Amino acid sequence: MKKQAGKWRLAAVFTVVIALLSYHTVNWMAEPPAAGKSGQIAAAETKEPLPSVSAETKEEAAAQQAPAESKSEQAAETAAQGTVKGKVISRYLSPYQASLAYGGVTLKNSTTLAIDLKALLEEPLSFQLTAGKEPQVLIMHTHTTETYLPTDSETYTDAYTSRSRDQSKNMVSVGNIVAKKLNDAGIKTLHDTTEHDYPQYTGSYTRAAKTIVSYLKKYPSIRIVLDLHRDAISSGENDKIKLVTEIGGKKAAQVMLVMGSQSGGVTNFPKWRENLKLAVRLQQTLEKKYPTLARPISLMPKNYNESLTTGSLLIEFGTDANALAEAHASAEMVGDALAETLKKIRAQ
């Protein structure tokens, strides 16, 4: 019995020892490494930085992580550009099919007046420009805020507006180019940028007349007034037409001289032929220097404030569907032709 009891005690002790050894082994595996060199190495391994990523890769990763943001930005950009409203149709209006033509001058007569282009070219002008520092030319805009498409496009959207107060985009930008050409040629030119059509379009010509008269009083040396506009031509319900030609490999908006006359209901314009004599000279120079740029002169039973001087011209640069760059190209050419024309009538 004593031997049997001893065996049971020995087994019990052995079991307790095994249990204690198992307990410490499990706890040792579960605990973190002790502080010291080995602990520092383990910590360094767990904090090892990721390989460096290029900026392009970061942008790609960001795009993949946030596709919803990219889509919303694209939607916002599309909204800013607007929804297509109509087509832009490019056309070239040949001046060579006009019913009246002589010496490089073509004219469309919308009046009942008899027009002799040869006589107009041969008759002397009633004034000369002076070679001095006094202003000779005034450039202004009855419809100052008229503008163009920002780029050459086959369509336009509802985000586009045909009027803008931004002078880098509206008729002031065209006037700046023409004024620089004339001043660089030694023809003293002033450029008025008053917005006669803003905030109200109706009454633009009445307000423009006041501006012209004020300049003529302040600078009696002014002989020529240039009112620079742009045209607008529609096709169907929504499509727009731009008038364009290519000169020297560059697209340019076609231009048109619009001349008033004493006809129809106009009774206060007795010297209308004096303006037309200047117009045919400029048209002839334009055709010589830049063939196809100018449409036929449009003679209308209107005044257009041209009765205020004997050297008034209304010039339209393209339409609201032309690209701004096309209108600026035309301004460069018209400026050159004007400088050449006016030098011929300047007193030596």
Rosetta silent file (secondary structure, phi, psi, omega in degrees, C-alpha in Angstrom):
SEQUENCE: MKKQAGKWRLAAVFTVVIALLSYHTVNWMAEPPAAGKSGQIAAAETKEPLPSVSAETKEEAAAQQAPAESKSEQAAETAAQGTVKGKVISRYLSPYQASLAYGGVTLKNSTTLAIDLKALLEEPLSFQLTAGKEPQVLIMHTHTTETYLPTDSETYTDAYTSRSRDQSKNMVSVGNIVAKKLNDAGIKTLHDTTEHDYPQYTGSYTRAAKTIVSYLKKYPSIRIVLDLHRDAISSGENDKIKLVTEIGGKKAAQVMLVMGSQSGGVTNFPKWRENLKLAVRLQQTLEKKYPTLARPISLMPKNYNESLTTGSLLIEFGTDANALAEAHASAEMVGDALAETLKKIRAQ
SCORE:     score description
SCORE:     0.000 S_00000001
   1 L     0.000  -40.943  179.721    0.000    0.000    0.000 S_00000001
   2 H   -63.008  -40.167  179.326    2.879    2.340    0.905 S_00000001
   3 H   -64.299  -38.096  179.764    4.491    1.602   -2.473 S_00000001
   4 H   -66.068  -41.088 -179.998    1.204    2.286   -4.248 S_00000001
   5 H   -65.207  -38.944  179.139    0.714    5.578   -2.430 S_00000001
   6 H   -62.522  -39.157  178.484    4.243    6.652   -3.326 S_00000001
   7 H   -62.388  -41.082  179.885    3.553    6.045   -6.972 S_00000001
   8 H   -65.447  -40.298  179.135    0.417    8.224   -6.820 S_00000001
   9 H   -63.734  -44.897 -179.081    2.322   11.051   -5.117 S_00000001
  10 H   -61.246  -39.317  178.181    5.096   10.872   -7.750 S_00000001
  11 H   -64.787  -40.347 -179.482    2.503   11.002  -10.558 S_00000001
  12 H   -64.268  -45.026 -179.976    0.762   13.993   -8.989 S_00000001
  13 H   -61.998  -42.506 -179.692    4.033   15.926   -8.632 S_00000001
  14 H   -61.100  -40.478  179.030    4.943   15.116  -12.223 S_00000001
  15 H   -63.860  -42.321 -179.860    1.550   16.400  -13.436 S_00000001
  16 H   -63.668  -43.400 -179.342    1.936   19.659  -11.503 S_00000001
  17 H   -61.918  -44.908  179.318    5.423   20.223  -12.928 S_00000001
  18 H   -60.152  -41.056 -179.881    4.212   19.605  -16.490 S_00000001
  19 H   -63.655  -43.443 -179.221    1.311   22.042  -15.974 S_00000001
  20 H   -64.687  -42.293  178.216    3.595   24.765  -14.628 S_00000001
  21 H   -61.877  -41.490  178.966    6.013   24.361  -17.537 S_00000001
  22 H   -62.714  -40.941 -178.159    3.149   24.598  -20.076 S_00000001
  23 H   -61.772  -47.919 -177.822    1.788   27.777  -18.429 S_00000001
  24 H   -68.086  -34.065  179.529    5.102   29.648  -18.599 S_00000001
  25 H   -65.269  -43.947  179.524    5.752   28.526  -22.168 S_00000001
  26 H   -62.945  -47.069 -178.901    2.376   29.872  -23.374 S_00000001
  27 H   -63.723  -37.838  179.449    2.794   33.220  -21.560 S_00000001
  28 H   -63.946  -37.731  179.507    6.327   33.674  -22.897 S_00000001
  29 H   -70.456  -31.078 -177.432    5.087   33.238  -26.482 S_00000001
  30 H   -81.086  -27.179 -175.889    2.256   35.701  -25.946 S_00000001
  31 L   -77.053  151.110  175.441    4.304   38.515  -24.379 S_00000001
  32 L   -70.151  163.987  179.065    6.201   41.114  -26.535 S_00000001
  33 L   -60.978  149.730  178.979    9.980   40.971  -26.656 S_00000001
  34 L   -69.091  151.452  177.961   11.733   42.405  -23.667 S_00000001
  35 L   -59.257  152.042 -178.307   13.155   45.926  -23.954 S_00000001
  36 L   136.330 -168.040 -174.914   16.713   46.053  -25.131 S_00000001
  37 H   -59.270  -46.801 -179.528   18.588   45.680  -28.442 S_00000001
  38 H   -63.050  -34.467  176.997   16.395   42.909  -29.784 S_00000001
  39 H   -65.492  -39.942 -179.856   13.282   44.955  -28.951 S_00000001
  40 H   -65.668  -40.779  179.029   14.606   47.984  -30.805 S_00000001
  41 H   -62.412  -43.109  179.157   15.292   45.950  -33.941 S_00000001
  42 H   -61.547  -42.191  179.111   11.788   44.494  -33.862 S_00000001
  43 H   -63.753  -42.278  179.889   10.298   47.957  -33.507 S_00000001
  44 H   -61.573  -37.932  179.980   12.393   49.266  -36.411 S_00000001
  45 H   -65.809  -40.588 -179.046   11.196   46.444  -38.615 S_00000001
  46 H   -71.198  -22.752 -178.836    7.537   47.139  -37.893 S_00000001
  47 L  -102.378   13.400 -178.382    8.008   50.895  -38.681 S_00000001
  48 L   -61.079  127.569 -176.325   10.017   50.462  -41.907 S_00000001
  49 L   -67.956  156.065  176.217    8.760   53.077  -44.440 S_00000001
  50 L   -73.230  156.534  176.342    7.072   52.081  -47.709 S_00000001
  51 L   -56.343  148.349 -179.260    9.072   52.509  -50.921 S_00000001
  52 L   -63.734  147.739 -177.653    8.923   56.091  -52.305 S_00000001
  53 L  -121.633  133.752 -179.491    6.056   56.789  -54.781 S_00000001
  54 L   -68.218  159.733  179.416    6.290   59.248  -57.708 S_00000001
  55 H   -59.962  -39.850  179.644    3.917   62.189  -57.943 S_00000001
  56 H   -62.746  -41.499  179.601    2.277   60.644  -61.027 S_00000001
  57 H   -64.754  -38.556  177.981    1.729   57.378  -59.163 S_00000001
  58 H   -61.545  -42.419  179.126    0.202   59.281  -56.245 S_00000001
  59 H   -63.573  -40.134  178.832   -2.204   61.040  -58.623 S_00000001
  60 H   -64.805  -42.940  179.684   -3.156   57.714  -60.167 S_00000001
  61 H   -63.378  -42.238  179.714   -3.665   56.178  -56.722 S_00000001
  62 H   -63.020  -39.100  179.399   -5.758   59.128  -55.604 S_00000001
  63 H   -64.815  -36.899  179.319   -7.878   58.834  -58.732 S_00000001
  64 H   -71.497  -34.301 -178.239   -8.440   55.148  -58.047 S_00000001
  65 H   -77.151  -25.316 -176.116   -9.296   55.789  -54.401 S_00000001
  66 L  -130.223   62.434 -179.603  -11.737   58.615  -55.130 S_00000001
  67 H   -63.462  -28.970 -178.752  -13.502   57.943  -58.459 S_00000001
  68 H   -64.050  -39.191 -179.809  -16.592   59.761  -57.227 S_00000001
  69 H   -65.410  -44.167 -179.671  -14.645   63.051  -56.910 S_00000001
  70 H   -59.991  -43.231 -179.884  -13.214   62.750  -60.428 S_00000001
  71 H   -64.000  -38.788 -179.452  -16.652   62.161  -61.883 S_00000001
  72 H   -68.551  -37.296  177.569  -18.091   65.167  -60.040 S_00000001
  73 H   -65.357  -41.935  178.268  -15.264   67.387  -61.291 S_00000001
  74 H   -62.541  -39.457  179.084  -15.856   66.212  -64.848 S_00000001
  75 H   -64.273  -39.788  179.739  -19.542   66.919  -64.462 S_00000001
  76 H   -65.903  -39.602  179.000  -18.791   70.430  -63.187 S_00000001
  77 H   -65.034  -42.404  178.147  -16.472   71.076  -66.143 S_00000001
  78 H   -61.936  -40.386  179.125  -19.119   69.874  -68.586 S_00000001
  79 H   -64.168  -38.285  179.996  -21.697   72.139  -66.939 S_00000001
  80 H   -66.084  -36.797  179.098  -19.332   75.117  -67.250 S_00000001
  81 H   -73.344  -24.956  177.525  -18.868   74.424  -70.952 S_00000001
  82 L    89.393  175.713  178.721  -22.606   74.182  -71.395 S_00000001
  83 L   -98.029  136.896 -179.306  -24.876   72.086  -73.556 S_00000001
  84 E   -57.141  127.476 -177.594  -24.523   72.248  -77.332 S_00000001
  85 E  -106.302  -28.400 -179.268  -27.169   74.610  -78.643 S_00000001
  86 E  -173.306  175.193 -179.381  -26.408   74.702  -82.354 S_00000001
  87 E   -90.598  155.984  170.783  -23.892   74.340  -85.146 S_00000001
  88 E  -108.799  117.087 -176.217  -21.367   76.893  -86.374 S_00000001
  89 E  -104.041  122.060  179.566  -21.415   76.961  -90.174 S_00000001
  90 E   -85.200  131.223  177.587  -18.392   78.382  -91.979 S_00000001
  91 E  -139.092  151.596  173.205  -19.097   80.387  -95.110 S_00000001
  92 L  -119.329  122.025  178.618  -17.179   82.597  -97.464 S_00000001
  93 L   -96.751  110.197 -177.515  -19.159   85.368  -99.160 S_00000001
  94 L   -69.852  128.999  176.411  -17.539   86.163 -102.459 S_00000001
  95 H   -78.914   -9.913 -171.218  -17.361   89.888 -103.198 S_00000001
  96 H   -84.566    2.783  177.328  -16.950   89.144 -106.890 S_00000001
  97 H  -107.445    9.300 -179.878  -20.614   88.447 -107.496 S_00000001
  98 L   -67.898  148.844 -177.667  -21.806   91.912 -106.485 S_00000001
  99 L   -70.802  -27.783  178.209  -23.968   93.768 -108.988 S_00000001
 100 E  -112.274  124.076 -179.846  -21.769   96.879 -108.744 S_00000001
 101 E  -151.938  138.811  175.841  -18.023   96.484 -109.277 S_00000001
 102 E  -164.725  131.228  172.045  -15.182   98.655 -110.498 S_00000001
 103 L    56.139   36.301 -179.609  -11.425   98.782 -109.915 S_00000001
 104 L    86.215    2.169  178.938  -11.415   96.236 -107.113 S_00000001
 105 E  -107.946  132.168  175.259  -14.421   97.827 -105.397 S_00000001
 106 E  -124.516  149.162 -174.616  -17.714   95.962 -105.033 S_00000001
 107 E  -147.591  138.214  172.108  -20.931   97.352 -103.580 S_00000001
 108 E  -106.160  116.086 -175.134  -24.391   96.143 -102.635 S_00000001
 109 E   -97.987  109.223  178.632  -26.871   99.003 -103.065 S_00000001
 110 L  -101.297   21.067  178.598  -29.914   98.748 -100.795 S_00000001
 111 L  -119.194  179.574  175.219  -31.095  102.265 -101.682 S_00000001
 112 L   -97.450    8.044 -177.510  -32.764  103.874 -104.683 S_00000001
 113 L   -78.435  146.489  174.979  -29.705  106.087 -105.259 S_00000001
 114 L   -85.095  128.051 -176.305  -27.630  105.844 -108.444 S_00000001
 115 L  -119.485  127.542  177.658  -24.018  104.908 -107.613 S_00000001
 116 L  -115.988  100.379 -176.548  -21.022  105.445 -109.918 S_00000001
 117 H   -64.575  -38.127  179.815  -17.993  103.716 -108.371 S_00000001
 118 H   -60.704  -45.486 -179.966  -15.574  105.085 -110.984 S_00000001
 119 H   -64.828  -39.639  179.955  -16.633  108.666 -110.251 S_00000001
 120 H   -63.768  -37.459  179.285  -16.368  108.115 -106.494 S_00000001
 121 H   -71.919  -31.015 -176.040  -12.797  106.833 -106.851 S_00000001
 122 H   -86.428  -27.934 -179.522  -11.758  109.724 -109.087 S_00000001
 123 L   -70.096  137.830  179.009  -13.326  112.588 -107.126 S_00000001
 124 L   -71.306  153.591  174.708  -11.018  114.154 -104.526 S_00000001
 125 L   -74.161  159.618 -177.294  -11.891  113.965 -100.842 S_00000001
 126 L   -86.390    4.043 -178.775  -13.105  117.093  -99.101 S_00000001
 127 L  -148.845  164.487  171.684  -10.362  116.919  -96.443 S_00000001
 128 L  -130.384  153.386  172.319   -6.745  116.005  -95.857 S_00000001
 129 E   -85.924  153.114  179.319   -4.997  114.644  -92.814 S_00000001
 130 L  -103.986  147.279  178.706   -2.226  116.714  -91.273 S_00000001
 131 L   -90.974   91.462 -179.092    1.238  115.473  -90.443 S_00000001
 132 L  -163.597 -167.537 -177.571    1.503  116.417  -86.801 S_00000001
 133 L   -91.058   -5.060 -179.627    0.816  115.398  -83.214 S_00000001
 134 L   -74.420  141.778  179.165   -2.839  116.399  -83.296 S_00000001
 135 L   -60.436  134.694  179.349   -5.358  113.511  -83.320 S_00000001
 136 L  -110.646  -27.708 -173.273   -6.603  112.690  -86.818 S_00000001
 137 E  -129.603  139.965  171.889   -8.673  109.558  -86.208 S_00000001
 138 E  -117.188  126.485  171.550  -11.180  108.495  -83.561 S_00000001
 139 E  -106.522  131.055  178.546  -11.991  104.809  -83.077 S_00000001
 140 E  -147.711  178.931 -176.311  -15.112  104.038  -81.051 S_00000001
 141 L  -141.912  115.398  174.945  -17.812  101.402  -80.714 S_00000001
 142 L   -66.916  -40.403  177.863  -21.557  101.930  -80.709 S_00000001
 143 L  -113.453   75.651 -171.690  -21.972   98.291  -79.652 S_00000001
 144 L   -61.827  -36.846 -171.471  -18.896   97.925  -77.489 S_00000001
 145 L   -85.505    2.631  175.369  -19.801   94.630  -75.800 S_00000001
 146 E   -59.737  137.625 -176.798  -20.228   92.640  -79.020 S_00000001
 147 E  -140.643 -169.917 -172.471  -17.930   89.626  -78.860 S_00000001
 148 L  -132.525  172.488  171.424  -16.933   86.347  -80.507 S_00000001
 149 E   -67.076  142.333 -177.791  -16.579   82.648  -79.806 S_00000001
 150 L   -66.012  -30.410 -179.280  -13.456   82.057  -77.689 S_00000001
 151 L  -138.913  165.512  175.586  -12.115   79.371  -80.043 S_00000001
 152 L   -70.628  118.138 -173.395  -12.632   78.011  -83.536 S_00000001
 153 L  -142.726  154.777  176.977  -15.468   75.525  -83.086 S_00000001
 154 L   -91.787   -7.987  177.713  -18.050   73.607  -85.089 S_00000001
 155 E  -140.120  166.256  171.020  -20.693   74.095  -82.374 S_00000001
 156 E  -133.582  157.102 -175.473  -21.628   76.589  -79.686 S_00000001
 157 E  -115.767  172.761  178.846  -23.237   75.961  -76.299 S_00000001
 158 L   -74.106   -3.097  175.492  -25.753   77.686  -74.062 S_00000001
 159 L   -82.661  -13.805 -178.378  -22.800   78.834  -71.918 S_00000001
 160 L   -83.877  135.289  173.170  -21.767   81.234  -74.719 S_00000001
 161 L  -121.067  137.946 -174.791  -22.996   84.801  -74.663 S_00000001
 162 L   -81.342    3.926  177.529  -22.583   87.069  -77.678 S_00000001
 163 E  -134.008  142.385 -178.996  -21.874   90.079  -75.457 S_00000001
 164 L  -150.701  145.376  175.968  -19.168   90.623  -72.895 S_00000001
 165 L   -91.729   -0.325  177.609  -17.795   93.499  -70.844 S_00000001
 166 L   -74.617  111.116 -173.865  -14.358   91.882  -70.922 S_00000001
 167 L   -70.684  -11.792  175.308  -12.358   94.273  -73.096 S_00000001
 168 L   -82.111   -9.035 -176.836   -9.895   91.542  -74.035 S_00000001
 169 L  -120.133  -20.637 -175.350  -12.745   89.689  -75.758 S_00000001
 170 E   -97.400 -161.796 -173.198  -15.144   92.322  -77.088 S_00000001
 171 H   -65.187  -20.815  176.691  -14.867   95.039  -79.761 S_00000001
 172 H   -60.424  -37.661 -179.528  -12.382   97.012  -77.690 S_00000001
 173 H   -64.821  -35.659  176.284   -9.789   94.309  -78.385 S_00000001
 174 H   -68.563  -44.825  178.969  -10.356   94.760  -82.129 S_00000001
 175 H   -61.215  -36.635  178.762  -10.144   98.531  -81.796 S_00000001
 176 H   -59.882  -40.921 -178.828   -6.873   98.274  -79.866 S_00000001
 177 H   -66.741  -46.649 -179.294   -5.247   96.428  -82.770 S_00000001
 178 H   -64.385  -42.625 -179.856   -6.435   98.917  -85.402 S_00000001
 179 H   -61.193  -42.108  179.719   -5.452  101.899  -83.244 S_00000001
 180 H   -63.732  -42.017  178.741   -1.947  100.521  -82.736 S_00000001
 181 H   -58.706  -44.637 -177.875   -1.497   99.972  -86.458 S_00000001
 182 H   -70.240  -43.136  179.061   -2.467  103.579  -87.212 S_00000001
 183 H   -64.717  -39.448  177.484   -0.402  105.098  -84.426 S_00000001
 184 H   -63.728  -26.971  178.825    2.621  103.002  -85.441 S_00000001
 185 L   -85.503    2.357  178.461    2.180  104.395  -88.968 S_00000001
 186 L    87.029   12.698  177.939    2.367  107.944  -87.620 S_00000001
 187 L  -103.352  104.712 -174.399   -1.378  108.656  -87.855 S_00000001
 188 L   -60.782  118.824 -173.646   -2.409  109.969  -84.447 S_00000001
 189 E  -129.645  134.675  174.738   -5.420  107.921  -83.352 S_00000001
 190 E  -104.976  147.859 -179.601   -7.579  108.009  -80.239 S_00000001
 191 E  -127.065  112.553  177.249   -9.576  104.999  -79.050 S_00000001
 192 L   -93.742  132.152 -175.843  -12.713  105.507  -76.978 S_00000001
 193 L  -113.983   20.901  178.688  -13.898  102.420  -75.055 S_00000001
 194 L   -57.547  136.378  177.458  -17.195  103.748  -73.659 S_00000001
 195 L   -86.918   93.209 -177.605  -19.865  101.024  -73.371 S_00000001
 196 L   -79.092  -16.686 -178.017  -22.702  102.627  -75.309 S_00000001
 197 L  -106.912   13.911  179.087  -24.768   99.403  -75.329 S_00000001
 198 L  -136.049  136.516    5.254  -24.514   98.626  -71.607 S_00000001
 199 L   -83.198   -2.620 -178.324  -26.494   98.368  -69.419 S_00000001
 200 L  -122.348  132.278 -179.219  -29.137   99.161  -72.050 S_00000001
 201 L   -78.163  -45.073  179.488  -28.911   98.271  -75.735 S_00000001
 202 L   -59.781  132.782 -179.896  -31.711  100.557  -76.922 S_00000001
 203 L    91.614    9.440 -177.625  -30.398  104.065  -77.504 S_00000001
 204 H   -59.378  -43.862 -176.997  -26.825  102.964  -78.269 S_00000001
 205 H   -68.551  -34.143  177.202  -26.513  105.201  -81.328 S_00000001
 206 H   -65.117  -43.920  178.885  -27.848  108.236  -79.468 S_00000001
 207 H   -68.025  -37.143  178.953  -25.292  107.744  -76.690 S_00000001
 208 H   -65.505  -36.540  178.804  -22.537  107.081  -79.235 S_00000001
 209 H   -60.800  -39.778  178.464  -23.370  110.338  -81.033 S_00000001
 210 H   -63.188  -39.244  178.148  -22.795  112.269  -77.809 S_00000001
 211 H   -64.616  -45.523 -178.916  -19.382  110.652  -77.434 S_00000001
 212 H   -61.616  -46.667 -178.701  -18.402  111.479  -81.011 S_00000001
 213 H   -61.373  -39.379 -179.504  -19.524  115.100  -80.713 S_00000001
 214 H   -64.777  -37.058  177.716  -17.596  115.539  -77.468 S_00000001
 215 H   -69.961  -40.526  179.968  -14.385  114.320  -79.134 S_00000001
 216 H   -63.960  -33.650  177.557  -14.913  116.548  -82.169 S_00000001
 217 H   -72.247  -41.255 -177.717  -15.297  119.570  -79.885 S_00000001
 218 H   -75.256  -34.019 -178.647  -12.239  118.695  -77.814 S_00000001
 219 L  -127.756   82.530 -178.909  -10.104  117.714  -80.828 S_00000001
 220 L   -62.081  -12.854 -179.981  -11.153  119.726  -83.907 S_00000001
 221 L   -75.074  -13.942 -178.616   -8.265  118.070  -85.782 S_00000001
 222 L   -67.610  126.889  179.778  -10.157  114.767  -85.983 S_00000001
 223 L  -112.435  -24.180 -172.972  -11.201  114.072  -89.571 S_00000001
 224 E  -126.876  134.061  176.241  -12.089  110.385  -89.474 S_00000001
 225 E  -121.525  122.271  179.582  -14.378  108.422  -87.137 S_00000001
 226 E  -110.448  117.115  177.655  -14.286  104.623  -87.262 S_00000001
 227 E  -102.662  107.634 -174.171  -17.170  102.780  -85.597 S_00000001
 228 E   -97.410  126.635 -177.288  -16.071   99.130  -85.259 S_00000001
 229 E  -129.484 -176.610  162.315  -18.730   96.407  -84.926 S_00000001
 230 E  -136.322  155.659 -176.349  -19.307   92.761  -85.683 S_00000001
 231 E   -89.907  177.194  173.127  -22.197   91.194  -87.602 S_00000001
 232 L  -149.492  123.916 -178.164  -24.521   88.312  -86.612 S_00000001
 233 E  -131.286  128.468 -179.920  -26.002   85.834  -89.114 S_00000001
 234 E  -107.277  159.117  174.775  -28.282   82.913  -88.263 S_00000001
 235 E  -135.707  116.102 -176.215  -29.229   79.797  -90.213 S_00000001
 236 L    71.196 -151.324 -174.405  -32.443   78.058  -89.273 S_00000001
 237 L   -82.213  -40.138 -172.816  -33.572   78.145  -85.666 S_00000001
 238 L  -124.815  -19.247 -173.779  -30.305   77.658  -83.754 S_00000001
 239 E   -76.050  147.415  179.237  -27.332   77.465  -86.118 S_00000001
 240 E  -114.858  150.566  179.023  -24.925   80.387  -86.508 S_00000001
 241 E  -112.464  130.410  171.824  -22.899   81.386  -89.550 S_00000001
 242 E  -109.462  143.030 -178.887  -19.363   82.639  -89.373 S_00000001
 243 E  -104.375  118.370 -172.414  -17.790   84.418  -92.340 S_00000001
 244 E  -142.348  146.686  172.493  -14.199   83.385  -92.869 S_00000001
 245 E  -135.263  167.263  178.669  -11.492   83.424  -95.485 S_00000001
 246 E  -118.664  123.800 -177.873   -7.893   82.243  -95.475 S_00000001
 247 E  -131.092  122.160 -178.925   -5.119   84.690  -96.270 S_00000001
 248 L    61.287   33.046  179.726   -1.460   83.780  -96.038 S_00000001
 249 L    77.360    8.358 -178.486   -2.338   80.500  -94.371 S_00000001
 250 E  -121.171  135.114  176.105   -4.273   82.246  -91.598 S_00000001
 251 E   -73.577  135.592  178.920   -8.022   82.237  -91.025 S_00000001
 252 E  -137.984  143.059  176.543   -9.540   85.717  -90.897 S_00000001
 253 E   -72.827  132.923  176.968  -13.088   86.953  -90.369 S_00000001
 254 L   -66.195  147.187 -177.964  -14.466   88.668  -93.447 S_00000001
 255 E  -115.412  160.732  179.402  -15.117   92.384  -92.991 S_00000001
 256 E  -145.854  132.911  172.691  -17.750   94.720  -94.384 S_00000001
 257 E   -88.944  123.903 -179.457  -17.996   98.479  -94.681 S_00000001
 258 E  -109.973  115.796 -173.842  -21.552   99.609  -93.905 S_00000001
 259 E  -116.498  134.078  177.185  -22.326  103.059  -95.276 S_00000001
 260 L   -87.016  172.213 -179.030  -25.347  105.244  -94.651 S_00000001
 261 L  -159.128  164.841  174.747  -26.962  107.665  -97.095 S_00000001
 262 L   -89.757   89.513  179.987  -29.625  110.298  -97.443 S_00000001
 263 L  -157.387  169.679 -176.032  -32.362  108.094  -98.824 S_00000001
 264 L    61.528 -125.724 -179.903  -35.535  106.478  -97.644 S_00000001
 265 L   -93.118    3.584 -179.040  -36.559  108.281  -94.469 S_00000001
 266 L   -85.401  123.028 -176.989  -33.103  109.830  -93.843 S_00000001
 267 L  -124.936   -0.285 -174.694  -33.154  113.575  -94.493 S_00000001
 268 L  -114.264   35.027 -173.652  -30.240  114.918  -92.418 S_00000001
 269 L  -136.860   58.714 -173.611  -27.311  113.437  -94.330 S_00000001
 270 L   -68.025  -24.994 -176.356  -26.568  115.712  -97.315 S_00000001
 271 L  -102.336   30.659 -176.474  -22.822  114.910  -97.466 S_00000001
 272 H   -60.703  -30.797 -178.767  -23.149  111.118  -97.455 S_00000001
 273 H   -65.278  -28.625  179.560  -21.134  110.781 -100.681 S_00000001
 274 H   -62.813  -41.375  176.600  -18.033  112.164  -98.940 S_00000001
 275 H   -65.358  -41.055 -178.133  -18.016  109.201  -96.574 S_00000001
 276 H   -66.121  -31.565  177.464  -18.607  106.794  -99.455 S_00000001
 277 H   -64.692  -37.327  176.244  -15.609  108.239 -101.324 S_00000001
 278 H   -69.950  -39.794 -178.428  -13.392  107.293  -98.389 S_00000001
 279 H   -61.534  -43.882 -177.976  -15.046  103.858  -98.154 S_00000001
 280 H   -67.894  -30.873  176.730  -14.360  102.936 -101.791 S_00000001
 281 H   -67.821  -43.062  177.791  -10.705  103.925 -101.396 S_00000001
 282 H   -66.032  -41.490  179.044  -10.316  101.699  -98.360 S_00000001
 283 H   -60.376  -40.411 -179.755  -12.172   98.852 -100.109 S_00000001
 284 H   -64.954  -40.603  178.835   -9.833   99.129 -103.062 S_00000001
 285 H   -67.469  -40.930  177.725   -6.764   98.954 -100.798 S_00000001
 286 H   -60.417  -42.459 -179.093   -8.159   95.962  -98.921 S_00000001
 287 H   -67.840  -35.856  179.368   -8.738   94.082 -102.150 S_00000001
 288 H   -69.205  -44.363 -175.554   -5.237   94.881 -103.384 S_00000001
 289 H   -83.795  -39.092 -173.708   -3.485   93.863 -100.163 S_00000001
 290 L  -136.661   72.586 -178.843   -5.787   91.114  -98.892 S_00000001
 291 L   -55.260  140.700  178.920   -8.057   89.699 -101.636 S_00000001
 292 L    82.277   -7.387 -179.121  -11.272   88.016 -100.375 S_00000001
 293 L   -70.134  -42.807 -173.483  -11.095   89.704  -96.951 S_00000001
 294 E   -94.198  131.461  168.672  -13.739   92.352  -97.657 S_00000001
 295 L   -74.660  168.519  175.985  -17.353   91.667  -98.477 S_00000001
 296 L   -58.429  145.536  172.994  -19.072   94.151 -100.812 S_00000001
 297 E   -57.851  137.750  177.913  -19.695   97.586  -99.316 S_00000001
 298 E  -105.398  110.924  178.327  -23.258   97.736  -97.974 S_00000001
 299 E   -96.015  120.337 -172.720  -24.984  101.033  -98.836 S_00000001
 300 L  -122.656  154.458  173.799  -28.062  101.515  -96.652 S_00000001
 301 L   -82.600   60.831 -177.394  -30.842  104.136  -96.216 S_00000001
 302 L  -134.969  173.053  179.670  -29.563  104.785  -92.685 S_00000001
 303 L  -106.030  -48.282  179.364  -27.511  107.376  -90.824 S_00000001
 304 L    56.120   22.490 -176.811  -25.349  105.382  -88.351 S_00000001
 305 L    67.646   10.015 -179.063  -24.001  108.714  -86.987 S_00000001
 306 H   -75.537  -11.004  177.716  -21.936  108.995  -90.178 S_00000001
 307 H   -76.691   -6.242 -177.605  -23.442  112.415  -90.847 S_00000001
 308 H   -76.467  -21.633  174.756  -21.312  113.820  -87.983 S_00000001
 309 L  -142.846  170.868  175.034  -18.182  113.948  -90.171 S_00000001
 310 L   -98.165   13.012  178.354  -17.268  113.598  -93.841 S_00000001
 311 L  -135.690   43.730 -177.819  -14.843  110.806  -92.973 S_00000001
 312 E   -99.435  137.055  176.826  -17.004  108.338  -91.075 S_00000001
 313 E  -135.217  137.896  169.994  -16.889  104.575  -91.613 S_00000001
 314 E  -108.012  122.142 -177.179  -18.744  101.716  -89.946 S_00000001
 315 E  -121.457  127.135  178.062  -16.739   98.477  -90.257 S_00000001
 316 E  -103.979  129.618 -179.103  -18.028   95.052  -89.238 S_00000001
 317 E  -106.511   99.907  176.940  -15.506   92.339  -88.361 S_00000001
 318 E    62.559 -157.242  179.894  -16.990   88.876  -88.902 S_00000001
 319 E  -129.278  179.434 -179.684  -19.977   87.577  -86.942 S_00000001
 320 L   -70.690   -6.811  177.897  -20.686   86.364  -83.432 S_00000001
 321 L   -97.842   -7.058  174.779  -19.780   82.834  -84.608 S_00000001
 322 L   -71.862  151.172  173.940  -16.254   83.753  -85.651 S_00000001
 323 E   -73.939  148.562  179.477  -13.411   82.888  -83.311 S_00000001
 324 H   -55.693  -39.568 -179.625  -11.842   85.833  -81.497 S_00000001
 325 H   -63.351  -32.770  178.744   -8.497   85.045  -83.143 S_00000001
 326 H   -68.688  -39.017  177.630  -10.109   85.329  -86.590 S_00000001
 327 H   -67.643  -38.208  178.980  -11.445   88.799  -85.773 S_00000001
 328 H   -67.566  -35.979  176.259   -8.040   89.854  -84.462 S_00000001
 329 H   -62.527  -40.821  177.526   -6.383   88.623  -87.656 S_00000001
 330 H   -64.310  -39.838 -179.866   -8.801   90.805  -89.640 S_00000001
 331 H   -60.815  -38.095  177.560   -8.053   93.788  -87.409 S_00000001
 332 H   -61.650  -45.272 -177.180   -4.357   93.474  -88.252 S_00000001
 333 H   -70.320  -43.113  178.838   -5.108   93.496  -91.983 S_00000001
 334 H   -64.390  -39.149  177.385   -7.667   96.304  -91.838 S_00000001
 335 H   -59.565  -42.818  177.904   -5.240   98.361  -89.755 S_00000001
 336 H   -63.109  -45.663 -178.300   -2.562   97.931  -92.427 S_00000001
 337 H   -66.341  -38.570  177.346   -4.959   98.837  -95.237 S_00000001
 338 H   -62.972  -45.048 -179.276   -6.255  101.879  -93.352 S_00000001
 339 H   -59.346  -43.983  179.595   -2.736  103.125  -92.719 S_00000001
 340 H   -65.282  -42.056 -179.352   -1.875  102.827  -96.406 S_00000001
 341 H   -64.879  -44.483 -175.218   -5.121  104.508  -97.485 S_00000001
 342 H   -74.014  -28.225  176.423   -4.825  107.411  -95.045 S_00000001
 343 H   -62.927  -29.971 -179.697   -1.194  108.115  -95.836 S_00000001
 344 L   -70.962  -21.344 -179.132   -2.297  108.894  -99.381 S_00000001
 345 L  -109.284   16.449  179.113   -4.601  111.668  -98.167 S_00000001
 346 E   -93.463  134.014  179.016   -2.152  113.150  -95.686 S_00000001
 347 L   -67.159  138.006 -179.064   -0.735  116.590  -96.487 S_00000001
 348 L   -89.286    0.000    0.000    3.043  116.561  -96.993 S_00000001
